[in-house]
């Protein structure tokens, strides 16, 4: 599996887990933005953003364009 496919797979898994958590518990703004250590959403937003940026940069590199 290519690195790009692995990034997409990880992002999709993160989304599935987030949606499942949201359906079971609901998600407050505090949980989404600053969930504490040990919380299921701890660093979710930061990690997802890192993966998304890496994926966008890879796509630009493939096409020879820049952001």
DOTI-91238 format. One line per 8 residues: their letters; for each residue x, y, z of N, C-alpha, C, O. Coordinates in pm, whole numbers, plus 50000, padded with zeros to 5 digits. Layout:
! residues N
A = X,Y,Z,X,Y,Z,X,Y,Z,X,Y,Z ~ ...
! end
This chain:
! residues 67
XXXXXXXX = 50086,49882,50000,50000,50000,50000,50090,50124,50000,50189,50130,50073 ~ 50055,50221,49917,50135,50343,49909,50115,50428,50035,50019,50410,50110 ~ 50207,50521,50055,50197,50609,50171,50068,50690,50166,50003,50711,50269 ~ 50031,50735,50045,49909,50813,50030,49787,50729,50069,49697,50779,50138 ~ 49783,50606,50027,49672,50517,50062,49668,50491,50213,49560,50483,50272 ~ 49785,50478,50274,49790,50457,50418,49739,50579,50494,49668,50565,50594 ~ 49773,50699,50447,49724,50822,50510,49571,50829,50501,49503,50860,50598 ~ 49519,50800,50382,49375,50803,50362,49307,50698,50449,49203,50726,50509
XXXXXXXX = 49364,50581,50457,49308,50474,50541,49304,50518,50688,49203,50498,50756 ~ 49413,50578,50736,49417,50624,50875,49314,50734,50899,49247,50735,51002 ~ 49301,50826,50804,49203,50933,50819,49060,50878,50822,48977,50924,50900 ~ 49032,50781,50737,48898,50721,50735,48869,50647,50865,48757,50655,50917 ~ 48967,50577,50919,48950,50509,51047,48925,50610,51159,48840,50588,51246 ~ 48998,50720,51157,48978,50825,51257,48836,50881,51246,48770,50903,51348 ~ 48789,50904,51124,48655,50957,51105,48549,50860,51157,48454,50901,51223 ~ 48567,50731,51128,48471,50630,51176,48465,50629,51328,48356,50625,51386
XXXXXXXX = 48580,50634,51393,48584,50634,51539,48521,50761,51595,48448,50756,51694 ~ 48548,50876,51532,48491,51002,51577,48339,50997,51566,48269,51035,51660 ~ 48288,50952,51453,48144,50947,51431,48078,50852,51531,47972,50883,51585 ~ 48138,50738,51555,48084,50643,51653,48080,50706,51792,47981,50694,51863 ~ 48189,50774,51830,48193,50840,51960,48085,50948,51968,48013,50958,52068 ~ 48074,51027,51863,47976,51136,51862,47834,51082,51874,47753,51139,51947 ~ 47803,50974,51805,47669,50916,51812,47638,50861,51950,47524,50868,51996 ~ 47738,50806,52018,47718,50749,52150,47713,50854,52260,47632,50844,52352
XXXXXXXX = 47800,50954,52252,47818,51047,52363,47788,51193,52330,47769,51274,52421 ~ 47785,51226,52203,47781,51367,52165,47921,51424,52184,48003,51367,52256 ~ 47949,51535,52121,48083,51596,52132,48067,51745,52159,48006,51818,52080 ~ 48122,51788,52271,48119,51931,52304,48237,51999,52234,48330,51933,52188 ~ 48231,52130,52227,48343,52204,52168,48471,52179,52247,48578,52165,52188 ~ 48459,52173,52377,48577,52150,52461,48640,52014,52429,48762,52003,52418 ~ 48557,51911,52415,48610,51778,52382,48682,51780,52248,48789,51721,52233 ~ 48623,51848,52151,48681,51850,52017,48812,51928,52013,48908,51885,51949
XXXXXXXX = 48816,52042,52081,48934,52128,52071,49041,52100,52176,49159,52114,52147 ~ 49002,52062,52298,49102,52045,52404,49075,51921,52491,49086,51928,52613 ~ 49042,51811,52429,49018,51688,52506,49144,51652,52584,49255,51654,52529 ~ 49126,51618,52708,49240,51589,52796,49306,51456,52767,49254,51372,52694 ~ 49423,51439,52826,49500,51316,52815,49412,51197,52855,49343,51202,52956 ~ 49415,51091,52774,49337,50973,52804,49197,50974,52743,49133,50869,52734 ~ 49149,51090,52701,49018,51100,52637,49030,51045,52495,49134,51060,52431 ~ 48923,50983,52446,48925,50925,52311,48957,51028,52203,49011,50993,52098
XXXXXXXX = 48924,51152,52227,48947,51257,52126,49074,51338,52152,49099,51438,52085 ~ 49154,51295,52249,49278,51366,52279,49365,51370,52153,49399,51266,52097 ~ 49402,51489,52110,49485,51514,51992,49422,51472,51860,49491,51468,51758 ~ 49293,51442,51860,49226,51400,51736,49240,51508,51629,49285,51482,51518 ~ 49200,51630,51664,49199,51739,51567,49339,51767,51513,49357,51786,51393 ~ 49438,51768,51603,49575,51796,51562,49628,51686,51468,49687,51715,51365 ~ 49605,51560,51505,49654,51448,51424,49585,51446,51288,49650,51426,51186 ~ 49454,51466,51287,49381,51464,51161,49431,51577,51070,49447,51558,50949
XXXXXXXX = 49455,51693,51128,49506,51807,51052,49645,51776,50994,49673,51809,50879 ~ 49731,51715,51074,49864,51677,51027,49855,51584,50906,49925,51602,50806 ~ 49769,51484,50916,49752,51389,50806,49697,51458,50682,49743,51432,50571 ~ 49598,51545,50700,49538,51615,50587,49639,51704,50516,49645,51707,50393 ~ 49719,51776,50592,49820,51863,50532,49924,51781,50457,49965,51817,50346 ~ 49965,51670,50515,50062,51584,50448,50005,51530,50317,50075,51525,50216 ~ 49879,51491,50319,49814,51440,50199,49803,51548,50091,49828,51521,49974 ~ 49766,51668,50131,49757,51779,50034,49894,51809,49975,49905,51829,49855
XXXXXXXX = 49997,51811,50057,50132,51837,50008,50178,51728,49910,50244,51757,49810 ~ 50142,51604,49940,50176,51494,49848,50106,51511,49714,50165,51488,49609 ~ 49979,51551,49717,49903,51572,49595,49964,51684,49512,49974,51673,49390 ~ 50004,51793,49577,50069,51903,49505,50201,51857,49444,50233,51893,49330 ~ 50278,51780,49518,50406,51730,49467,50384,51641,49344,50460,51648,49248 ~ 50281,51558,49348,50249,51471,49235,50218,51551,49109,50258,51515,48998 ~ 50147,51660,49128,50103,51741,49013,50201,51852,48978,50184,51920,48876 ~ 50302,51871,49062,50399,51977,49033,50347,52116,49062,50398,52215,49007
XXX = 50248,52126,49146,50192,52256,49182,50234,52292,49324,50297,52211,49392 ~ 50200,52412,49368,50230,52450,49506,50109,52518,49568,50018,52566,49500 ~ 50115,52520,49699,50007,52581,49777,50029,52729,49787,49949,52799,49849
! end
